[in-house]
Amino acid sequence: GASLLPPEHPYHCHFYRNLAVISDDPFQLYEKAATHKTTSARGRYQAAIEWAELARSEAHSTTIQAYSHALSLLDRCVTSFPTAELQHLVLVNMTKTMTLASDACSAAIEAKQFDIAVELLDQGRCLMWTRLTRYRDSLKELQLTNGTLAAEFQVASRELENLALSATGSTTLSLFP
């Protein structure tokens, strides 16, 4: 079926992903799916996630490449939405977004590529801090329209932040100064 479509057709990504499931060498097919230029970022992200998970489970040499590509595609997926609210929905509803950076980092550590582990974790951290900055802007808008609600939200956010940080033993970070 794929041979009937022109090479730039976005459905090639789906063909590559489906073929990868039954292939003896799925990694090249997943890479093709994840890097197919005319497929949506979301479709390529899903292919990159599948590639990374399979590569990691089989200790394949492309594991770190797959995770790195997935992080880049996640950023592209999120930034394609104009508002903080829509970006949040993308992050919450897409597969593996909350653990992607730590999964990538731990895969690099397993491969004893410590410099790359730090880079991957930093890439994920930057993606999340960029999103948090946009949410802070939304909080400023809320302060202008309903100061009482904004203050209550800040108190609740600080309590949640302190709870989360107390679980890790760190209390030096503040999301809402």
Sequence and secondary structure as in RCSB ss.txt:
>XXXX:A:sequence
GASLLPPEHPYHCHFYRNLAVISDDPFQLYEKAATHKTTSARGRYQAAIEWAELARSEAHSTTIQAYSHALSLLD
RCVTSFPTAELQHLVLVNMTKTMTLASDACSAAIEAKQFDIAVELLDQGRCLMWTRLTRYRDSLKELQLTNGTLA
AEFQVASRELENLALSATGSTTLSLFP
>XXXX:A:secstr
 GGGS TT TTHHHHHHHHHHH SSHHHHHHHHHH TTS HHHHHHHHHHHHHHHHHTT TTHHHHHHHHHHHHH
HHHHTSSSHHHHHHHHHHSTTTTTHHHHHHHHHHHTT HHHHHHHHHHHHHHHHHHHHHHHHHHHHHHHH HHHH
HHHHHHHHHHHHHHHHHHT     S  
